[in-house]
Amino acid sequence: MSYERLDRYAPHALAALRIATAIIFMLHGTQKLFGFPAPPASGLPPVFSLLGIGAILELGGGLLILLGLWTRPVAFILSGEMAVAYWMFHAPRGLYPVLNGGDASILYCFVFFLLIFTGPGALSIDGARSERGHRPSWAR
């Protein structure tokens, strides 16, 4: 069986994964920064605390991923953030991610890790810029 017919939709499927991930990821940031859609059970963290800085990365980095702007370097930072979040906050609570609440952190870590290597897919500012010949210095 040939998958060539499906392969042509891969950039759009990747864009759908990127956009959906970014929107949900941004909500983690808005929850910690603004209490939207609901404040965390522990209350809003101070902005310059570890959780506050994480929230800024979640909202700002999520927005950049949503737009597909500087996707690879932002995905690198966010993948690292989620790895740190898992090992610092979830893993100490138990071995199994479904029990320690870290399953989302692991999934975000690996989705962002994928974006480091694949780029943003279709419908992105990075893609539009590379089509016009404007490539950032880190991508040359």
Disulfide bonds with the S-S distance in Angstrom:
none
